[in-house]
Amino acid sequence: MSWLPAVATALSLVTLVRASNLTAQVTDDISSCGSTWMAIDDVTIGNGTDHRTGFATAVSKFCAQASGITVKSQGYLSMATELFLNGGKDTSVYGLLGYYLSTLSATGGDCYGTEHHDTKGGTYQVGNNQVSYHALANTVPPQQDAINKLLYDDVLAAQKPNTGAGPPLNPWPLDSLDGVLPVACHSHNDYDHDIPLFQALSAGCVGIEADVWLVNGDVSIGHILPTIGRTLALQYVNPLKAIVDHNGGSVYKAKPAQSVVLLVDFKTSDAGTLDAVVKSIDPLRQAGYLSRLENGVFVRGAVTVVASGSAPFGRISAGDGVPDRDVFYDAHVDDLGAEDYSSQNSVYASADFQDAVGNPSSASLSQDEVDTINSQVEGAHQRGLIVRYCESSATRF
């Protein structure tokens, strides 16, 4: 995935076990650090354009709701809440969205990271060893309905993401992404990530890519080969519709005008592939959520479907099999004269960076390479298209 620096939030799972009439203590002796690092303090990301909650605030949210509640011996009180996971790296340049069962960590303790002032959690002991607060990070949402609400007499458990015949998450944490601001981020081969779609949206990506194959009249997802039953509708279309329904007409509630591109890379050239894609996206079409061409004018919707790979430009441009004109093409930025590309039939103009520009051995671009990029970008922009290079090295720009 092409992540921009530090663009995601995280969710945390906090579990409390408490008995009455015990003397409160703090110790690292029973520390139970998890495997995932999280920022301790709140962080500002995206060059100051966005904000993410740190560990201390997440714990405070839990404590505010748990205050005054008595938990019987051997009982539980749990809650999941948003949190920024930094993976033990510099919080100013890295971050992902996740869920966490975190433990309360003391500065300098076994669960404390001195370099980036982050934590894997810890344990806050109340009385005897069997009684403690726990909070451990996890990248996956909980199975239970416990996000920003208390769960009584149960321990939170993370979902197992579905990368087969079903939505990536169920239940989907619809409210957790309310504050995420979209950024210029494209999720390449999104279906290969740990939590398809969800991680891309948690990072604020405005482009999400899925490779499809025609299988028995439907389109299944896969890179080298399709995964039978893992369809475009189940993994992407239906969850996107549920998100847009929930948000009142947009993918990103924090920026309703932002359209998200669903880039569908055709791995089969059969005529039926386009027909199957058009059928698969019908729930979004019927809800009025798709970008489309009306009377020769591009009308932006919550989701913009762009076809690439072996997709047939001629049929898409003519609207052959696409009567609502709501599938657009991914033009070739390094060969814009090959077809009559315009904003009426295309959205992206893409290419492999090394094929289109070159693969220089130096750490910076040569003037010839800069001139090539400028020429390609100018040509695409004159046609009203967005330029997208893949297989590029961000350190060289």
C-alpha positions in Angstrom: 0.0 0.0 0.0 1.2 3.5 -0.8 0.8 5.1 2.6 1.5 8.8 3.2 3.4 9.5 6.4 1.4 9.3 9.6 -2.1 9.4 8.2 -4.1 6.9 10.2 -5.9 6.5 13.6 -6.2 3.4 15.7 -8.8 1.8 17.9 -8.0 0.5 21.3 -9.5 -2.2 23.4 -9.3 -1.6 27.2 -10.1 -4.3 29.7 -10.6 -3.6 33.4 -10.6 -6.2 36.2 -11.2 -4.8 39.7 -12.1 -6.0 43.1 -13.3 -3.9 46.0 -11.5 -3.1 49.3 -8.0 -3.2 47.9 -5.2 -0.8 48.2 -4.2 0.8 44.9 -0.6 0.2 43.7 1.4 0.8 40.6 4.1 -1.7 39.6 5.9 -3.0 36.6 6.4 -6.4 38.2 3.3 -7.8 36.5 3.8 -5.9 33.2 2.1 -7.6 30.2 3.3 -5.6 27.2 1.6 -6.4 23.9 3.2 -6.6 20.5 2.1 -3.3 19.1 3.5 0.2 19.9 1.3 3.2 20.3 1.9 6.9 20.7 1.5 7.9 24.4 0.5 11.5 23.7 -1.9 12.9 21.1 -0.2 13.5 17.8 -0.6 15.9 14.9 0.0 14.4 11.5 -0.3 15.2 7.8 1.8 18.4 8.0 -0.5 19.7 10.7 -3.7 18.9 8.9 -5.0 16.1 11.1 -5.0 15.0 14.7 -4.9 11.5 16.3 -5.6 10.3 19.8 -2.7 9.0 21.9 -2.6 6.3 24.6 -3.1 8.6 27.5 -6.3 10.2 26.1 -7.6 6.7 25.2 -7.2 5.6 28.8 -8.8 8.7 30.1 -11.8 8.1 27.9 -12.2 4.6 29.4 -11.7 5.9 32.9 -14.2 8.6 32.5 -16.9 6.1 31.5 -15.8 3.5 34.1 -15.6 6.0 37.0 -17.9 5.0 39.9 -18.7 1.5 38.5 -18.1 -1.4 40.8 -16.8 -4.6 39.2 -17.1 -7.8 41.2 -14.2 -10.1 41.8 -13.4 -12.1 38.6 -15.6 -9.7 36.7 -14.7 -7.5 33.7 -15.4 -4.1 32.3 -14.1 -3.3 28.8 -14.2 -0.6 26.1 -12.6 0.0 22.7 -11.6 3.5 21.6 -9.7 5.1 18.8 -5.9 5.3 19.2 -2.8 6.1 17.0 -0.5 3.1 16.5 3.1 4.1 15.5 4.7 0.7 15.4 7.7 1.8 17.5 8.6 4.4 14.9 8.7 8.2 14.8 5.1 9.4 15.2 5.7 12.4 13.0 6.4 10.2 9.9 4.5 6.9 10.5 1.2 5.6 11.8 -1.5 3.1 11.2 -5.1 2.5 12.3 -5.8 -0.4 14.6 -7.5 -1.6 17.7 -5.9 -2.3 21.0 -6.0 -4.1 24.3 -3.5 -1.8 26.0 -1.9 -1.8 29.3 -1.2 1.3 31.4 2.5 1.9 31.1 4.7 4.0 33.4 7.5 6.2 31.9 10.7 4.3 32.1 9.0 1.0 32.7 9.3 -2.3 30.8 6.6 -1.2 28.3 8.0 2.2 27.6 9.9 3.2 24.4 12.5 5.8 25.2 13.4 6.8 21.6 9.9 7.7 20.5 8.2 8.0 23.9 5.6 5.4 23.0 4.3 2.3 24.7 3.3 -1.3 24.2 1.0 -0.8 27.1 1.5 -2.2 30.6 -0.5 -3.2 33.6 -2.0 -1.0 36.4 -2.3 -3.1 39.4 -5.0 -2.5 42.0 -4.2 -4.6 45.0 -3.3 -8.2 44.5 -1.7 -9.6 41.3 -5.0 -11.1 40.0 -6.6 -7.6 39.9 -5.5 -5.2 37.2 -6.3 -2.8 34.4 -5.1 -4.0 30.9 -4.8 -2.2 27.6 -3.0 -3.8 24.7 -2.9 -2.6 21.1 -4.5 -4.5 18.2 -4.8 -3.4 14.6 -8.2 -5.2 14.2 -11.6 -4.0 15.6 -13.4 -5.9 18.3 -16.0 -8.6 17.7 -18.3 -7.0 20.3 -20.2 -3.7 20.1 -17.9 -1.9 22.4 -16.3 1.0 20.5 -16.5 4.1 22.7 -19.0 2.3 25.0 -18.6 0.0 28.0 -18.9 -3.7 27.7 -19.8 -5.5 30.9 -18.7 -8.9 32.1 -16.8 -9.8 29.0 -13.2 -9.5 27.6 -12.8 -7.8 24.2 -11.7 -10.1 21.4 -10.5 -8.9 18.0 -12.2 -9.8 14.8 -10.6 -12.0 12.2 -10.6 -10.0 8.9 -12.4 -11.7 6.1 -10.3 -12.0 2.9 -12.8 -14.5 1.3 -16.5 -14.5 0.5 -17.7 -11.7 2.7 -17.0 -8.2 3.9 -13.5 -7.5 5.3 -15.0 -6.7 8.7 -18.3 -7.6 10.4 -19.4 -5.6 12.3 -17.9 -2.6 10.5 -16.7 0.2 12.8 -18.7 2.9 10.9 -18.2 5.7 13.4 -14.5 5.2 13.9 -13.4 7.0 10.7 -15.6 10.0 11.2 -12.6 12.3 11.9 -10.3 11.0 9.2 -9.3 13.5 6.6 -8.6 12.3 3.0 -5.1 12.7 1.6 -3.4 12.0 -1.7 -2.9 8.3 -1.0 -3.6 5.3 -3.3 -3.9 1.8 -1.8 -2.2 -0.4 -4.4 -3.5 -4.1 -4.5 -5.6 -3.2 -1.5 -7.0 -6.8 -1.2 -3.5 -8.0 -0.2 -3.5 -5.9 3.0 -4.4 -7.2 6.4 -7.8 -5.5 6.4 -8.9 -4.7 2.9 -10.6 -1.3 2.4 -10.7 -0.5 6.1 -6.9 0.2 6.4 -7.0 2.3 3.3 -9.8 4.4 4.5 -8.3 4.7 8.0 -5.2 6.2 6.3 -7.4 8.6 4.3 -6.6 7.1 0.9 -8.7 8.5 -2.0 -7.8 5.6 -4.3 -8.4 1.9 -3.7 -7.3 -0.8 -6.1 -8.8 -4.2 -6.7 -7.7 -6.7 -9.4 -10.6 -8.7 -10.9 -11.1 -11.8 -13.0 -14.2 -13.0 -14.8 -15.3 -16.2 -13.1 -18.7 -17.8 -13.9 -20.3 -14.5 -14.9 -19.0 -12.6 -11.8 -15.7 -10.8 -11.0 -13.5 -12.4 -8.3 -10.5 -10.7 -6.7 -6.9 -11.8 -7.0 -3.5 -10.8 -8.4 -1.9 -13.9 -10.0 -5.1 -16.0 -9.8 -8.6 -15.2 -8.5 -9.9 -16.3 -5.2 -13.2 -17.9 -6.0 -16.1 -16.4 -4.1 -14.1 -13.3 -3.1 -16.1 -11.0 -5.3 -15.8 -7.3 -5.9 -19.3 -6.8 -4.6 -18.7 -8.6 -1.3 -15.3 -7.1 -0.5 -15.7 -3.5 -1.8 -19.1 -2.5 -3.2 -21.3 -3.5 -0.4 -19.1 -2.2 2.4 -18.6 1.1 0.5 -22.4 1.5 0.2 -22.9 0.8 3.9 -20.3 3.5 4.7 -21.8 6.1 2.4 -25.3 5.3 3.7 -24.1 5.8 7.2 -22.3 9.0 6.4 -25.3 10.5 4.6 -23.8 10.5 1.1 -20.0 10.5 1.4 -17.1 8.1 2.1 -15.3 10.6 4.3 -17.6 12.3 6.8 -14.9 14.9 7.6 -14.8 16.0 3.9 -18.1 15.1 2.2 -17.2 16.5 -1.2 -14.3 14.0 -1.6 -14.9 11.2 -4.1 -13.0 8.0 -3.6 -11.8 6.1 -6.7 -12.4 2.4 -6.8 -9.7 1.4 -9.4 -10.8 -1.9 -10.9 -7.8 -3.6 -12.7 -9.1 -6.0 -15.3 -7.0 -9.2 -15.3 -9.3 -10.8 -18.0 -10.0 -9.3 -21.4 -13.2 -11.1 -22.0 -16.1 -8.9 -23.0 -18.0 -10.3 -20.0 -15.6 -8.7 -17.6 -16.8 -5.2 -18.1 -20.4 -6.5 -18.1 -19.8 -8.2 -14.7 -18.2 -5.1 -13.2 -21.1 -2.9 -14.3 -23.5 -5.4 -12.7 -21.4 -5.6 -9.5 -21.5 -1.9 -8.8 -25.2 -1.6 -9.3 -25.9 -1.1 -5.5 -23.9 2.0 -5.6 -25.6 3.1 -8.8 -29.1 2.6 -7.5 -28.3 4.6 -4.4 -27.0 7.5 -6.6 -23.5 7.3 -5.2 -21.5 6.8 -8.4 -19.7 9.5 -10.5 -21.2 9.6 -14.0 -21.3 11.4 -17.3 -24.5 13.4 -17.8 -25.0 15.4 -21.0 -21.3 15.3 -21.7 -20.5 16.7 -18.2 -18.7 14.7 -15.4 -20.9 14.6 -12.3 -18.9 13.7 -9.2 -20.3 11.1 -6.8 -19.1 9.6 -3.5 -17.4 6.8 -5.4 -15.7 7.0 -8.8 -15.2 3.7 -10.6 -12.1 3.6 -12.9 -11.2 0.6 -15.1 -7.6 -0.3 -15.9 -5.5 -3.2 -17.1 -7.3 -5.1 -19.9 -10.4 -2.9 -19.7 -11.8 -2.0 -23.1 -11.3 1.8 -23.7 -13.5 1.8 -26.8 -16.6 0.4 -25.0 -16.1 2.6 -22.0 -15.7 5.7 -24.1 -18.8 4.9 -26.2 -20.9 3.8 -23.2 -21.3 0.4 -24.8 -22.6 -1.8 -21.9 -22.3 1.1 -19.5 -25.7 2.9 -20.1 -25.3 5.1 -17.0 -21.8 6.2 -18.1 -20.5 5.5 -14.6 -17.3 3.6 -15.4 -14.3 5.6 -16.5 -10.9 4.6 -17.9 -7.3 4.8 -16.6 -5.5 6.4 -19.5 -1.8 5.9 -20.3 0.1 9.0 -19.2 3.1 8.1 -21.2 1.1 7.6 -24.4 -1.7 10.2 -24.3 -2.0 10.4 -28.0 -2.9 6.7 -28.4 -6.6 7.4 -27.8 -9.0 10.3 -27.5 -8.6 10.5 -23.7 -10.6 13.2 -21.9 -12.5 13.9 -18.7 -15.6 12.5 -20.5 -14.2 9.0 -20.6 -11.2 8.9 -18.2 -10.2 10.0 -14.7 -6.7 8.8 -14.2 -3.6 8.9 -16.4 -1.2 6.3 -15.1 2.0 4.5 -15.8 4.8 2.6 -14.2 7.3 5.2 -13.3 10.3 3.4 -14.5 8.7 2.6 -17.8 7.4 6.2 -18.3 10.2 8.2 -16.9 13.2 6.0 -16.3 15.2 4.3 -13.5 18.1 6.6 -12.7 20.9 5.4 -10.5 21.4 8.7 -8.7 19.4 9.8 -5.6 17.8 12.7 -7.5 16.0 13.2 -10.8 17.9 14.4 -13.8 16.7 17.4 -15.7 15.6 15.2 -18.6 13.5 13.1 -16.2 12.0 16.3 -14.7 11.2 17.5 -18.1 9.5 14.2 -19.0 7.4 14.3 -15.9 6.4 17.9 -16.5 5.4 17.1 -20.1 3.3 14.1 -19.1 1.6 15.9 -16.2 0.9 18.9 -18.4 -0.6 16.8 -21.1 -2.8 14.9 -18.7 -4.0 18.0 -16.9 -4.9 19.6 -20.3 -7.3 16.6 -20.7 -8.7 17.1 -17.2 -7.0 13.9 -15.9 -5.3 13.0 -12.5 -1.7 11.7 -12.9 -0.8 8.5 -11.0 2.7 6.9 -11.2 3.2 3.5 -9.7 6.5 1.7 -8.7 8.1 5.1 -7.9 10.6 5.8 -5.2 9.2 8.5 -2.9 12.7 9.3 -1.7 13.7 10.5 -5.2 11.0 13.2 -5.5 
